[in-house]
Amino acid sequence: MADAANKYPENITGKYYVDNQCIDCDLCRETAPDNFKRNDDGGYSVVYHQPVNPDQEARCKEAMEGCPVEAIGNNG
């Protein structure tokens, strides 16, 4: 399970975040490309835009549930 204490500082403020368990599998970026992007320097994903509508919220939730290492958290 993702831990807010270990989230990457590049995550934009809000309820969704990615922590240091990320293995750069690309699942979240494919599932919710409007919300997740790759940090090319570190080789991991971060949340760059919090969901602003029901579709984005559903995609972020799907990405969180599908993450193979549970690196996506939700503090909402």
C-alpha positions in Angstrom: 0.0 0.0 0.0 1.3 3.5 -0.9 2.7 5.6 2.0 2.2 9.3 1.9 5.5 9.7 3.9 7.3 8.2 0.9 5.6 10.1 -1.9 7.7 11.7 -4.5 8.0 15.5 -4.1 7.1 16.0 -7.8 3.5 15.0 -7.1 1.2 17.9 -7.4 -0.7 18.6 -4.2 -4.0 16.7 -3.8 -5.4 13.4 -2.9 -3.6 11.2 -5.4 0.1 10.6 -5.3 2.8 8.1 -6.3 5.4 6.9 -3.7 8.8 5.4 -4.0 7.6 1.9 -4.7 6.9 2.8 -8.3 8.6 0.5 -10.8 7.9 2.6 -13.9 5.6 0.0 -15.5 3.6 2.7 -17.3 0.2 1.3 -16.3 -1.0 4.5 -14.6 0.2 6.7 -17.5 -1.7 4.5 -20.0 -4.8 4.4 -17.8 -4.9 8.1 -16.8 -2.6 10.0 -19.1 -4.3 13.3 -18.1 -3.1 12.8 -14.5 0.1 10.8 -14.5 3.4 11.5 -16.2 6.9 10.0 -16.1 9.8 11.7 -14.3 12.4 10.9 -16.9 15.3 11.7 -14.6 14.2 9.3 -11.8 12.4 6.7 -13.9 9.1 6.7 -12.1 5.6 8.2 -12.4 4.1 11.1 -10.6 0.7 12.8 -10.4 1.0 16.1 -12.3 -2.7 16.9 -12.5 -5.4 15.9 -9.9 -8.7 14.7 -11.4 -11.2 17.4 -12.1 -14.2 15.4 -13.4 -15.8 12.0 -12.9 -14.0 10.4 -15.9 -10.5 11.4 -14.6 -11.5 10.3 -11.1 -12.5 6.9 -12.4 -9.3 6.6 -14.4 -7.2 7.5 -11.4 -9.0 5.0 -9.2 -8.5 2.3 -11.9 -4.8 3.1 -12.1 -4.5 2.9 -8.3 -6.3 -0.4 -8.1 -4.3 -1.8 -11.1 -0.9 -0.7 -9.9 1.2 -3.9 -9.5 3.2 -2.6 -6.6 0.5 -0.5 -4.9 2.6 2.7 -5.4 -0.4 5.0 -6.0 -2.1 6.4 -2.9 -5.3 8.3 -2.3 -5.6 10.6 0.7 -9.2 11.6 -0.2 
